Amino acid sequence: MQTHKAKRVEITIEQVMQTRLTRTLRGAGVTGYTVLPVRAGSGRSGEWSRSGQISRAEGMVQVVCIIRPDRLDTLLEAAFAVVERHIGVVCVTDCEVLRAERF
């Protein structure tokens, strides 16, 4: 079966910023993404978990996009406009897809 090169972009960000991020991505021409809950982790500030939170903060989410390589820079510029002032991580990896016309 033939595969096609693509890019997988994972953006981990505070859940309160999810709507702003996905709206910005759609404005940049991203037509598909998946939002996943992030339950716990560890980073520069140490370990954290959703359990026991009492504030309005609802933790973190990860927005995953798979796109054609030629659209990567546009997506990254849009994502950075949101992430640069907030807690967030953007990761890009190479991947392969079966149905290139969907991306």
N, CA, C and O atoms as CSV, one atom per row, in Angstrom:
chain,resi,resn,atom,element,x,y,z
A,1,MET,N,N,0.844,-1.169,0.000
A,1,MET,CA,C,0.000,0.000,0.000
A,1,MET,C,C,0.895,1.239,0.000
A,1,MET,O,O,1.894,1.286,0.717
A,2,GLN,N,N,0.541,2.225,-0.792
A,2,GLN,CA,C,1.347,3.439,-0.907
A,2,GLN,C,C,1.038,4.420,0.232
A,2,GLN,O,O,-0.121,4.657,0.575
A,3,THR,N,N,2.103,4.978,0.803
A,3,THR,CA,C,1.946,6.004,1.832
A,3,THR,C,C,2.475,7.332,1.306
A,3,THR,O,O,3.216,7.373,0.323
A,4,HIS,N,N,2.083,8.419,1.974
A,4,HIS,CA,C,2.465,9.766,1.558
A,4,HIS,C,C,3.021,10.514,2.757
A,4,HIS,O,O,2.502,10.396,3.867
A,5,LYS,N,N,4.075,11.283,2.531
A,5,LYS,CA,C,4.710,12.030,3.614
A,5,LYS,C,C,3.794,13.131,4.126
A,5,LYS,O,O,3.107,13.800,3.354
A,6,ALA,N,N,3.799,13.304,5.444
A,6,ALA,CA,C,3.004,14.348,6.092
A,6,ALA,C,C,3.749,14.796,7.351
A,6,ALA,O,O,4.786,14.236,7.708
A,7,LYS,N,N,3.211,15.794,8.003
A,7,LYS,CA,C,3.756,16.294,9.267
A,7,LYS,C,C,2.688,16.159,10.345
A,7,LYS,O,O,1.517,16.469,10.120
A,8,ARG,N,N,3.103,15.698,11.502
A,8,ARG,CA,C,2.209,15.622,12.664
A,8,ARG,C,C,2.645,16.727,13.621
A,8,ARG,O,O,3.796,16.769,14.054
A,9,VAL,N,N,1.719,17.612,13.943
A,9,VAL,CA,C,2.005,18.723,14.844
A,9,VAL,C,C,1.177,18.515,16.102
A,9,VAL,O,O,-0.045,18.383,16.032
A,10,GLU,N,N,1.836,18.486,17.245
A,10,GLU,CA,C,1.173,18.331,18.532
A,10,GLU,C,C,1.390,19.611,19.325
A,10,GLU,O,O,2.528,20.012,19.572
A,11,ILE,N,N,0.307,20.241,19.717
A,11,ILE,CA,C,0.374,21.489,20.472
A,11,ILE,C,C,-0.272,21.241,21.831
A,11,ILE,O,O,-1.481,21.029,21.922
A,12,THR,N,N,0.532,21.268,22.873
A,12,THR,CA,C,0.028,21.092,24.229
A,12,THR,C,C,-0.105,22.477,24.840
A,12,THR,O,O,0.859,23.241,24.885
A,13,ILE,N,N,-1.312,22.797,25.313
A,13,ILE,CA,C,-1.601,24.147,25.779
A,13,ILE,C,C,-2.651,24.098,26.885
A,13,ILE,O,O,-3.372,23.111,27.024
A,14,GLU,N,N,-2.730,25.157,27.657
A,14,GLU,CA,C,-3.753,25.238,28.697
A,14,GLU,C,C,-5.135,25.139,28.061
A,14,GLU,O,O,-5.385,25.739,27.016
A,15,GLN,N,N,-6.027,24.385,28.687
A,15,GLN,CA,C,-7.351,24.168,28.116
A,15,GLN,C,C,-8.113,25.470,27.896
A,15,GLN,O,O,-8.899,25.570,26.953
A,16,VAL,N,N,-7.897,26.462,28.744
A,16,VAL,CA,C,-8.611,27.727,28.572
A,16,VAL,C,C,-8.237,28.416,27.260
A,16,VAL,O,O,-8.948,29.317,26.817
A,17,MET,N,N,-7.134,28.006,26.633
A,17,MET,CA,C,-6.698,28.591,25.359
A,17,MET,C,C,-7.103,27.747,24.153
A,17,MET,O,O,-6.796,28.114,23.018
A,18,GLN,N,N,-7.780,26.633,24.375
A,18,GLN,CA,C,-8.114,25.710,23.282
A,18,GLN,C,C,-8.932,26.374,22.184
A,18,GLN,O,O,-8.601,26.235,21.007
A,19,THR,N,N,-9.975,27.082,22.538
A,19,THR,CA,C,-10.838,27.697,21.526
A,19,THR,C,C,-10.066,28.723,20.708
A,19,THR,O,O,-10.209,28.784,19.486
A,20,ARG,N,N,-9.259,29.521,21.372
A,20,ARG,CA,C,-8.468,30.520,20.646
A,20,ARG,C,C,-7.501,29.837,19.685
A,20,ARG,O,O,-7.346,30.271,18.543
A,21,LEU,N,N,-6.851,28.772,20.144
A,21,LEU,CA,C,-5.902,28.057,19.293
A,21,LEU,C,C,-6.597,27.435,18.090
A,21,LEU,O,O,-6.143,27.620,16.960
A,22,THR,N,N,-7.681,26.706,18.304
A,22,THR,CA,C,-8.337,26.036,17.177
A,22,THR,C,C,-8.944,27.052,16.212
A,22,THR,O,O,-8.948,26.818,15.003
A,23,ARG,N,N,-9.448,28.153,16.711
A,23,ARG,CA,C,-9.962,29.215,15.827
A,23,ARG,C,C,-8.823,29.793,14.977
A,23,ARG,O,O,-8.997,30.044,13.784
A,24,THR,N,N,-7.677,29.998,15.590
A,24,THR,CA,C,-6.514,30.519,14.876
A,24,THR,C,C,-6.029,29.526,13.821
A,24,THR,O,O,-5.672,29.924,12.711
A,25,LEU,N,N,-6.015,28.246,14.160
A,25,LEU,CA,C,-5.592,27.226,13.201
A,25,LEU,C,C,-6.545,27.168,12.011
A,25,LEU,O,O,-6.102,27.086,10.865
A,26,ARG,N,N,-7.855,27.209,12.275
A,26,ARG,CA,C,-8.821,27.209,11.166
A,26,ARG,C,C,-8.613,28.431,10.275
A,26,ARG,O,O,-8.713,28.329,9.052
A,27,GLY,N,N,-8.325,29.579,10.875
A,27,GLY,CA,C,-8.054,30.791,10.106
A,27,GLY,C,C,-6.815,30.666,9.233
A,27,GLY,O,O,-6.690,31.351,8.217
A,28,ALA,N,N,-5.896,29.787,9.634
A,28,ALA,CA,C,-4.677,29.539,8.859
A,28,ALA,C,C,-4.867,28.433,7.831
A,28,ALA,O,O,-3.913,28.029,7.167
A,29,GLY,N,N,-6.102,27.940,7.697
A,29,GLY,CA,C,-6.391,26.930,6.689
A,29,GLY,C,C,-6.297,25.489,7.156
A,29,GLY,O,O,-6.387,24.575,6.337
A,30,VAL,N,N,-6.121,25.262,8.445
A,30,VAL,CA,C,-6.089,23.887,8.969
A,30,VAL,C,C,-7.527,23.382,9.022
A,30,VAL,O,O,-8.372,23.968,9.698
A,31,THR,N,N,-7.796,22.315,8.320
A,31,THR,CA,C,-9.169,21.826,8.215
A,31,THR,C,C,-9.484,20.675,9.171
A,31,THR,O,O,-10.648,20.315,9.345
A,32,GLY,N,N,-8.466,20.107,9.782
A,32,GLY,CA,C,-8.719,18.998,10.686
A,32,GLY,C,C,-7.745,18.974,11.838
A,32,GLY,O,O,-6.566,19.293,11.687
A,33,TYR,N,N,-8.255,18.594,12.988
A,33,TYR,CA,C,-7.422,18.441,14.177
A,33,TYR,C,C,-8.173,17.572,15.169
A,33,TYR,O,O,-9.381,17.369,15.049
A,34,THR,N,N,-7.443,17.064,16.147
A,34,THR,CA,C,-8.011,16.276,17.229
A,34,THR,C,C,-7.573,16.907,18.541
A,34,THR,O,O,-6.411,17.282,18.694
A,35,VAL,N,N,-8.497,17.026,19.488
A,35,VAL,CA,C,-8.180,17.580,20.802
A,35,VAL,C,C,-8.240,16.451,21.829
A,35,VAL,O,O,-9.246,15.750,21.945
A,36,LEU,N,N,-7.154,16.292,22.563
A,36,LEU,CA,C,-7.044,15.234,23.564
A,36,LEU,C,C,-6.812,15.854,24.943
A,36,LEU,O,O,-6.099,16.851,25.054
A,37,PRO,N,N,-7.400,15.281,25.988
A,37,PRO,CA,C,-7.107,15.784,27.333
A,37,PRO,C,C,-5.708,15.353,27.755
A,37,PRO,O,O,-5.261,14.256,27.422
A,38,VAL,N,N,-5.028,16.216,28.482
A,38,VAL,CA,C,-3.737,15.874,29.069
A,38,VAL,C,C,-3.971,15.766,30.570
A,38,VAL,O,O,-4.370,16.740,31.208
A,39,ARG,N,N,-3.732,14.614,31.123
A,39,ARG,CA,C,-4.116,14.341,32.504
A,39,ARG,C,C,-3.043,14.717,33.521
A,39,ARG,O,O,-3.372,15.093,34.646
A,40,ALA,N,N,-1.783,14.624,33.154
A,40,ALA,CA,C,-0.701,14.930,34.075
A,40,ALA,C,C,0.588,15.052,33.278
A,40,ALA,O,O,0.644,14.698,32.100
A,41,GLY,N,N,1.619,15.557,33.938
A,41,GLY,CA,C,2.888,15.672,33.265
A,41,GLY,C,C,3.959,16.237,34.179
A,41,GLY,O,O,3.762,16.427,35.380
A,42,SER,N,N,5.087,16.494,33.564
A,42,SER,CA,C,6.198,17.094,34.283
A,42,SER,C,C,6.949,17.971,33.309
A,42,SER,O,O,7.146,17.605,32.151
A,43,GLY,N,N,7.364,19.125,33.781
A,43,GLY,CA,C,8.083,20.052,32.924
A,43,GLY,C,C,9.011,20.929,33.730
A,43,GLY,O,O,9.433,20.564,34.828
A,44,ARG,N,N,9.325,22.075,33.188
A,44,ARG,CA,C,10.256,23.005,33.810
A,44,ARG,C,C,9.841,23.367,35.239
A,44,ARG,O,O,10.694,23.570,36.103
A,45,SER,N,N,8.537,23.446,35.483
A,45,SER,CA,C,8.036,23.819,36.808
A,45,SER,C,C,7.792,22.621,37.718
A,45,SER,O,O,7.308,22.790,38.837
A,46,GLY,N,N,8.114,21.430,37.264
A,46,GLY,CA,C,7.917,20.233,38.070
A,46,GLY,C,C,6.697,19.435,37.647
A,46,GLY,O,O,6.092,19.711,36.611
A,47,GLU,N,N,6.340,18.455,38.444
A,47,GLU,CA,C,5.205,17.589,38.130
A,47,GLU,C,C,3.889,18.288,38.441
A,47,GLU,O,O,3.808,19.124,39.341
A,48,TRP,N,N,2.853,17.925,37.671
A,48,TRP,CA,C,1.511,18.463,37.904
A,48,TRP,C,C,0.495,17.392,37.532
A,48,TRP,O,O,0.806,16.442,36.813
A,49,SER,N,N,-0.713,17.560,38.030
A,49,SER,CA,C,-1.786,16.613,37.754
A,49,SER,C,C,-3.117,17.336,37.828
A,49,SER,O,O,-3.251,18.330,38.542
A,50,ARG,N,N,-4.094,16.844,37.099
A,50,ARG,CA,C,-5.446,17.408,37.173
A,50,ARG,C,C,-6.127,17.079,38.489
A,50,ARG,O,O,-6.992,17.830,38.940
A,51,SER,N,N,-5.757,15.985,39.104
A,51,SER,CA,C,-6.455,15.557,40.311
A,51,SER,C,C,-6.264,16.581,41.424
A,51,SER,O,O,-5.157,17.055,41.679
A,52,GLY,N,N,-7.370,16.906,42.074
A,52,GLY,CA,C,-7.326,17.812,43.192
A,52,GLY,C,C,-7.337,19.292,42.839
A,52,GLY,O,O,-7.221,20.128,43.735
A,53,GLN,N,N,-7.473,19.647,41.556
A,53,GLN,CA,C,-7.511,21.063,41.187
A,53,GLN,C,C,-8.794,21.694,41.703
A,53,GLN,O,O,-9.877,21.120,41.593
A,54,ILE,N,N,-8.651,22.871,42.262
A,54,ILE,CA,C,-9.834,23.569,42.766
A,54,ILE,C,C,-10.031,24.914,42.090
A,54,ILE,O,O,-10.991,25.619,42.400
A,55,SER,N,N,-9.160,25.282,41.187
A,55,SER,CA,C,-9.291,26.564,40.505
A,55,SER,C,C,-10.151,26.406,39.254
A,55,SER,O,O,-10.604,25.307,38.936
A,56,ARG,N,N,-10.372,27.511,38.552
A,56,ARG,CA,C,-11.123,27.457,37.300
A,56,ARG,C,C,-10.325,26.762,36.205
A,56,ARG,O,O,-10.896,26.299,35.217
A,57,ALA,N,N,-9.025,26.688,36.375
A,57,ALA,CA,C,-8.184,26.049,35.376
A,57,ALA,C,C,-8.584,24.595,35.226
A,57,ALA,O,O,-8.812,23.897,36.213
A,58,GLU,N,N,-8.666,24.152,34.005
A,58,GLU,CA,C,-9.085,22.779,33.737
A,58,GLU,C,C,-7.937,21.933,33.232
A,58,GLU,O,O,-8.164,20.866,32.661
A,59,GLY,N,N,-6.718,22.380,33.425
A,59,GLY,CA,C,-5.574,21.596,33.007
A,59,GLY,C,C,-5.137,21.910,31.586
A,59,GLY,O,O,-5.268,23.034,31.101
A,60,MET,N,N,-4.625,20.901,30.949
A,60,MET,CA,C,-4.019,21.050,29.635
A,60,MET,C,C,-4.739,20.161,28.616
A,60,MET,O,O,-5.380,19.173,28.972
A,61,VAL,N,N,-4.617,20.537,27.352
A,61,VAL,CA,C,-5.096,19.724,26.244
A,61,VAL,C,C,-3.988,19.631,25.207
A,61,VAL,O,O,-3.049,20.428,25.209
A,62,GLN,N,N,-4.107,18.664,24.336
A,62,GLN,CA,C,-3.186,18.546,23.215
A,62,GLN,C,C,-4.005,18.575,21.937
A,62,GLN,O,O,-4.936,17.790,21.760
A,63,VAL,N,N,-3.644,19.492,21.049
A,63,VAL,CA,C,-4.289,19.602,19.747
A,63,VAL,C,C,-3.334,18.970,18.731
A,63,VAL,O,O,-2.190,19.401,18.586
A,64,VAL,N,N,-3.819,17.948,18.036
A,64,VAL,CA,C,-2.989,17.208,17.085
A,64,VAL,C,C,-3.495,17.473,15.677
A,64,VAL,O,O,-4.682,17.315,15.394
A,65,CYS,N,N,-2.583,17.878,14.794
A,65,CYS,CA,C,-2.912,18.138,13.386
A,65,CYS,C,C,-1.975,17.312,12.514
A,65,CYS,O,O,-0.793,17.177,12.830
A,66,ILE,N,N,-2.480,16.771,11.442
A,66,ILE,CA,C,-1.646,16.117,10.435
A,66,ILE,C,C,-1.873,16.878,9.139
A,66,ILE,O,O,-3.002,17.005,8.665
A,67,ILE,N,N,-0.778,17.383,8.574
A,67,ILE,CA,C,-0.880,18.244,7.398
A,67,ILE,C,C,0.187,17.889,6.365
A,67,ILE,O,O,1.138,17.160,6.645
A,68,ARG,N,N,-0.004,18.425,5.171
A,68,ARG,CA,C,1.018,18.289,4.127
A,68,ARG,C,C,2.247,19.115,4.526
A,68,ARG,O,O,2.094,20.174,5.136
A,69,PRO,N,N,3.443,18.663,4.201
A,69,PRO,CA,C,4.657,19.384,4.581
A,69,PRO,C,C,4.694,20.838,4.099
A,69,PRO,O,O,5.239,21.703,4.785
A,70,ASP,N,N,4.122,21.109,2.932
A,70,ASP,CA,C,4.182,22.477,2.398
A,70,ASP,C,C,3.306,23.460,3.177
A,70,ASP,O,O,3.398,24.667,2.956
A,71,ARG,N,N,2.463,22.969,4.078
A,71,ARG,CA,C,1.593,23.838,4.881
A,71,ARG,C,C,2.106,24.034,6.300
A,71,ARG,O,O,1.480,24.732,7.098
A,72,LEU,N,N,3.249,23.419,6.620
A,72,LEU,CA,C,3.769,23.430,7.980
A,72,LEU,C,C,4.071,24.843,8.487
A,72,LEU,O,O,3.648,25.197,9.588
A,73,ASP,N,N,4.784,25.649,7.719
A,73,ASP,CA,C,5.174,26.974,8.197
A,73,ASP,C,C,3.965,27.836,8.549
A,73,ASP,O,O,3.990,28.551,9.551
A,74,THR,N,N,2.921,27.781,7.748
A,74,THR,CA,C,1.718,28.563,8.020
A,74,THR,C,C,1.082,28.122,9.329
A,74,THR,O,O,0.661,28.959,10.128
A,75,LEU,N,N,1.009,26.816,9.555
A,75,LEU,CA,C,0.441,26.304,10.808
A,75,LEU,C,C,1.289,26.732,11.994
A,75,LEU,O,O,0.748,27.166,13.011
A,76,LEU,N,N,2.616,26.617,11.883
A,76,LEU,CA,C,3.485,26.961,13.006
A,76,LEU,C,C,3.402,28.440,13.354
A,76,LEU,O,O,3.402,28.795,14.533
A,77,GLU,N,N,3.333,29.298,12.362
A,77,GLU,CA,C,3.200,30.735,12.628
A,77,GLU,C,C,1.905,31.027,13.370
A,77,GLU,O,O,1.894,31.822,14.310
A,78,ALA,N,N,0.825,30.399,12.961
A,78,ALA,CA,C,-0.464,30.594,13.633
A,78,ALA,C,C,-0.417,30.068,15.063
A,78,ALA,O,O,-0.878,30.739,15.986
A,79,ALA,N,N,0.131,28.888,15.250
A,79,ALA,CA,C,0.208,28.295,16.592
A,79,ALA,C,C,1.079,29.139,17.505
A,79,ALA,O,O,0.731,29.358,18.665
A,80,PHE,N,N,2.199,29.610,16.999
A,80,PHE,CA,C,3.107,30.391,17.833
A,80,PHE,C,C,2.473,31.700,18.279
A,80,PHE,O,O,2.761,32.184,19.373
A,81,ALA,N,N,1.625,32.271,17.455
A,81,ALA,CA,C,0.942,33.512,17.834
A,81,ALA,C,C,0.113,33.324,19.097
A,81,ALA,O,O,-0.083,34.273,19.856
A,82,VAL,N,N,-0.376,32.105,19.329
A,82,VAL,CA,C,-1.163,31.806,20.525
A,82,VAL,C,C,-0.262,31.311,21.660
A,82,VAL,O,O,-0.409,31.746,22.802
A,83,VAL,N,N,0.645,30.425,21.357
A,83,VAL,CA,C,1.451,29.756,22.377
A,83,VAL,C,C,2.501,30.673,22.990
A,83,VAL,O,O,2.850,30.493,24.157
A,84,GLU,N,N,3.011,31.637,22.260
A,84,GLU,CA,C,4.160,32.411,22.741
A,84,GLU,C,C,3.915,33.121,24.070
A,84,GLU,O,O,4.871,33.368,24.806
A,85,ARG,N,N,2.690,33.452,24.399
A,85,ARG,CA,C,2.402,34.174,25.644
A,85,ARG,C,C,1.789,33.275,26.720
A,85,ARG,O,O,1.369,33.771,27.766
A,86,HIS,N,N,1.733,31.988,26.485
A,86,HIS,CA,C,1.082,31.077,27.422
A,86,HIS,C,C,1.935,29.828,27.605
A,86,HIS,O,O,2.901,29.601,26.877
A,87,ILE,N,N,1.556,29.028,28.591
A,87,ILE,CA,C,2.211,27.731,28.755
A,87,ILE,C,C,1.868,26.897,27.531
A,87,ILE,O,O,0.700,26.811,27.151
A,88,GLY,N,N,2.857,26.290,26.914
A,88,GLY,CA,C,2.561,25.459,25.756
A,88,GLY,C,C,3.808,24.886,25.129
A,88,GLY,O,O,4.897,25.449,25.245
A,89,VAL,N,N,3.639,23.762,24.464
A,89,VAL,CA,C,4.724,23.091,23.766
A,89,VAL,C,C,4.226,22.728,22.381
A,89,VAL,O,O,3.109,22.235,22.224
A,90,VAL,N,N,5.054,22.971,21.378
A,90,VAL,CA,C,4.726,22.595,20.003
A,90,VAL,C,C,5.777,21.592,19.537
A,90,VAL,O,O,6.978,21.846,19.627
A,91,CYS,N,N,5.314,20.465,19.045
A,91,CYS,CA,C,6.206,19.399,18.591
A,91,CYS,C,C,5.828,19.019,17.166
A,91,CYS,O,O,4.647,18.878,16.849
A,92,VAL,N,N,6.833,18.853,16.305
A,92,VAL,CA,C,6.604,18.472,14.910
A,92,VAL,C,C,7.369,17.188,14.625
A,92,VAL,O,O,8.562,17.085,14.910
A,93,THR,N,N,6.664,16.204,14.055
A,93,THR,CA,C,7.312,14.964,13.662
A,93,THR,C,C,6.892,14.586,12.242
A,93,THR,O,O,5.824,14.973,11.769
A,94,ASP,N,N,7.747,13.829,11.583
A,94,ASP,CA,C,7.410,13.294,10.269
A,94,ASP,C,C,6.481,12.099,10.456
A,94,ASP,O,O,6.629,11.323,11.400
A,95,CYS,N,N,5.534,11.964,9.554
A,95,CYS,CA,C,4.675,10.785,9.565
A,95,CYS,C,C,4.288,10.457,8.126
A,95,CYS,O,O,4.623,11.194,7.198
A,96,GLU,N,N,3.596,9.367,7.957
A,96,GLU,CA,C,3.094,8.968,6.650
A,96,GLU,C,C,1.617,8.643,6.777
A,96,GLU,O,O,1.171,8.080,7.776
A,97,VAL,N,N,0.869,9.008,5.747
A,97,VAL,CA,C,-0.576,8.773,5.740
A,97,VAL,C,C,-0.938,7.925,4.520
A,97,VAL,O,O,-0.201,7.877,3.536
A,98,LEU,N,N,-2.081,7.263,4.609
A,98,LEU,CA,C,-2.526,6.426,3.499
A,98,LEU,C,C,-3.329,7.212,2.468
A,98,LEU,O,O,-3.220,6.948,1.270
A,99,ARG,N,N,-4.126,8.165,2.916
A,99,ARG,CA,C,-4.990,8.894,1.988
A,99,ARG,C,C,-4.599,10.376,1.959
A,99,ARG,O,O,-5.168,11.192,2.685
A,100,ALA,N,N,-3.634,10.707,1.119
A,100,ALA,CA,C,-3.067,12.058,1.073
A,100,ALA,C,C,-4.112,13.121,0.763
A,100,ALA,O,O,-3.973,14.263,1.202
A,101,GLU,N,N,-5.150,12.772,0.020
A,101,GLU,CA,C,-6.172,13.760,-0.372
A,101,GLU,C,C,-6.945,14.292,0.832
A,101,GLU,O,O,-7.615,15.319,0.725
A,102,ARG,N,N,-6.865,13.619,1.960
A,102,ARG,CA,C,-7.574,14.067,3.169
A,102,ARG,C,C,-6.800,15.124,3.934
A,102,ARG,O,O,-7.323,15.697,4.889
A,103,PHE,N,N,-5.572,15.392,3.537
A,103,PHE,CA,C,-4.726,16.329,4.280
A,103,PHE,C,C,-4.288,17.442,3.359
A,103,PHE,O,O,-3.565,18.345,3.781
